[in-house]
Amino acid sequence: MLAMMALLVAGTVMGAGAAAAESNGGVRVMPLGDSITEGTQVPGGYRIGLWQRLAGGRYTIDFVGSQFNGPGNLGDHDHEGHPGWRIDQIDANITGWLRTYTPRTVLLHLGTNDILQNYNVAGAPQRLSTLIDHITAAVPDADVLVATIIPLSNAGQEAAARTFNAAVPGIVQSKASSGKRVHLVDMHSKLTTADLIDGVHPTAGGYDKMAAAWYAALQSVSGSIGQPGDGSSGAVAIRGVGSGRCLDVSGASQVNGAQAHIWDCSGQPNQQWTPTASGELRVYGGKCLDVSNRSTADAAGVGIWDCNGQSNQQWRFNADGTITAVGANKCLDVPSYSTANGVKLQIYTCHTGTNQRWTRVG
């Protein structure tokens, strides 16, 4: 780790390829696509300028993916950009990647290689539509930002790119109309061929124009990058509406697997929960509220475990006072509407009863 930090400080360009993931507990964003996502010609590509804008805006973001590259002024090198890959090749792998990295937000720029390889170009919009369906099925709570592809210098290829791009708004609209969290990003109009270093890949300035477009789009989609600040809203007590008692770690234990229950509100550290931008509820700094064994079943138990970024440690506060376990899509629940000290908590199908409603007290 120290060696990695030294490389980053020195600004050394990191080689492309897979590496151990970098994580800061922030909102997980997956840059997804081909060499333009990877950053061919300018390692890191648009991710450099996007990271810098996000950091400047005080957003806490965790780029995720199986690939890793970029310079030292890119604070997180993880991504899912695959040089030379077409839509069908990304689609063949996407479900596994999404299950591994559970992104909150996906940035999709893809289709250039379908055109460059003249690979059934007429069918490319339908392949993109199918890919989007697979993304929204695997991570239904994620926002998926779909970009039109950037210009190409070759006139014939650019004409094909424009035809492809013309289909993208309708695809995105059809998904959004069916309730999917899919959003259009007009990337093509943000660059010209003068922004290309080799007729295909942007210059550093061109990539920065892409970064600006992504950043503006992310800011326009509520929740896609959390809220500006330090990555959390500060420690709070979480009090049950029905019981008047607080979410508490049994026996003030810090052992993995210690159960969560309700207890008289005391303000002690085992009742102090810190929501993070990535959806965690942290206690004692490094432990997270956790659905046992990643279960999705009604009555599955809830406890604490070392924070690991998995979906069974992600929680969403809802306007009706419920708290959803994101991985299971069920609510934090006090069994049988009990109000007694020591009642162990569970997840259960959401119904908004008072035993599933909570207030934050901080």
C-alpha angles and dihedrals in degrees: 000000000000090000090052091050091051091053091050094049091049090052094237114170110247116225121246120258142070121322141156109300120255114222133176098174092257131133107301112239121180116206100207130189144062136305091318088063092042091051105241111194089013108045109226092023116191090352090078096060093037092053091048092050092048092049091047089052089051094243116150106221133172113202109211137194143102095269129076133193145119143095131296095265088063102087096201121031101189119115144138101237117137118189114229095010122138128210093266092052093052090045091054090061105028101096093055093048092049093049090050099046103025096205120204089208133023124204107202122191109160142137103072094107092049086062097039091051092041087231108171089307093183089061095048096095091054091048089052090050091051091049091052090051090053091050094050091046093052097043106020093169094054125100110233115204110198117197129200108238120261122254125281124216096223107088096219093047091046090054089053090047091053091050090050092047092050089064096050100078091055092049092051093046092051090054093046091048089056091055100264120141095239123140135187123235116191099216099153094069093051095068137044130199087265086070092060122096097196105011092271112042124057127247117241087270091050092051089050090055087054090050091053091051093049092047093051091048093049091050089053094055108074114231096007092114101016121236127314113259136073096323096268141058094230130262117310139174114242112215126194114237093213099043103029086221128118136248101260139176108238113254091355085276121170094193119120109261096027106151127247117227140153122271140162108293109257108158090237121147092258087064097046111101124184115204111212130203090253093059100261126140103213127196128182087012099276106040123087135203101257137189104230117255091353087280121174095191127115111263094023110156127251126215142134130285138165107290109259107161095246122143093250087067095052120099133181125206110219131205092245091059097257122128114218123210097223098207094053098028089226133120133255102254141187105219118247093356088283119174098188125121113259099025106151117236127234142173119256140169106289117256103149095238116154090261088064098045124092140178128210115231115191 
